[in-house]
Amino acid sequence: MKPRLGCLTNKSDSYSDFSDILPPMEGKTYRCVKLSTEEVIQWSDSFDLLLSHKYGLGAFREFLKTEFSDENIEFWMACEDYKKIKSPAKLGTRANKIYEEYIDVQAPREVNIDFQTRELTRQNLRDPTPSCFSEAQAIIYSLMEKDSYRRFIRSKMYIDLLNQTQTRCQRRS
């Protein structure tokens, strides 16, 4: 974690370089990404705000990796991407991949959902629609919001990030 956040200690302005904790992009490199104290503070206002901010999402993903529960955010993100698919043929293919990766019993990255939701999701695969993972996704979202998000906001990672952006702002003044 320290190497990924190390870039934060090297900036002298009111922003921090956040590029090291962003997910890798195939064939692309990040420019220096700036993050303000205000943006970091806003992440604690609501879980939706955190997830809607690409750097907040990146930080939350890194936090979940430290807790060995990143399958939750990865499943949630896979569902968000899945909802955007327009082609019925692609819906079916992608739905099966998501099910096999996250929902199926003994899936490699199995998420924690109840039997009824698992069964409903399996039945939804017979006629895949953009909403066939909605129930499972809602459960995982709720688990993350009530548990992981609260720990993230209290985590050393978040507090250090917030303190470092505030310190830079004070130095500039």
Buried (B, 14 or more C-beta within 10 A) or exposed (E): EEEBBEBBEEBEEBBBBBBBBBEEEEEEEEEEBBBBBEBBEBBBEEBEEBBEBEBBBBBBBBBBBEEEBBBBBBBBBBBEEBBEBEEEEEBBEBBEEBBEBBBBEEBEBBBEBEEEBBEBBBEBBEEBEBEBBBBBBBBBBEBBBEEBBEEBBEBEBBEBBBEBBBBBBEEEE
